[in-house]
Amino acid sequence: MSNYFTKQEKVRFQHVDYAGIVFYPRFLEMLNCLVEDWFEEALDRPFSKMHETNGIPTVDLKIQFKNAARLGEILTKKLWVKELKNSSILCGFQFVNEAENTVLEGEVTLVNVAFNPERNGIKAEPFTEEMKNKIMNYQL
């Protein structure tokens, strides 16, 4: 295993601004899709099931925009684990274009939370050992 979770995404018209480059908030949506796919495809914890009782909110995000991404380009999105704690994960990520140029890179911290029965509050909850083992498959 490469220790990366990797997906490709085509830059579509919905992602770009008038100049034909990705509007920066769309990168955050692409990142969230990458995290959601990782949880469903690699960790067997789809958001559709998880969000019945739990969540995995982003609590910290650092991004560096390195190069513009243009309409029609295919981006390779990579995600990996930098640090796993009791109830949080620090992940690194990188988006690369077809010319192998880094478009953006950064770190995102996700926290495993449980909703209270009334769903009007959340509290950090430790990952299960099974989930920790799955997550560790993506640690560099």
Steps between C-alpha positions, in 0.01 A plus 500: 500500500625848416352639824316762294128504435480629143213620282485690173266788425438689180481877534152585377326824410333499844846528662637801311467875503482742206875456435450123455697401810371322809337742743669428834186396697445223244835350608355466851201316357738272306693435822182416687404256222843338536450457876148365448623250239786392730259429783265304275740313273803442722369514855158340437330784687273679250375842601142386429527252790744687721290815518210314658685517836847647435692751295854583395520881485804694383643697792818633340598554138822628344527544123764633266391575145799424275368515141173574323281210392318556172176388347534151352810395696507173690622538857643213703400550863702325772426465870712339772518485879769702672382438858226295662388591850227359721215685326668705228696455179751739346505435125722638230363556153628599158331566166721456192418582137577288193838674458591378854489856637363538851185709487440511873615324814435520868377337818156435641412394853183292537337412833279200563189621684178349631168683500298509819153336480325835430756575223558847640852435624814310412792361696833354389493121506796261478542295185445128538808279476366360172470852355847596626647196324332597172613860531860393573517335156531853360769632734827607339 
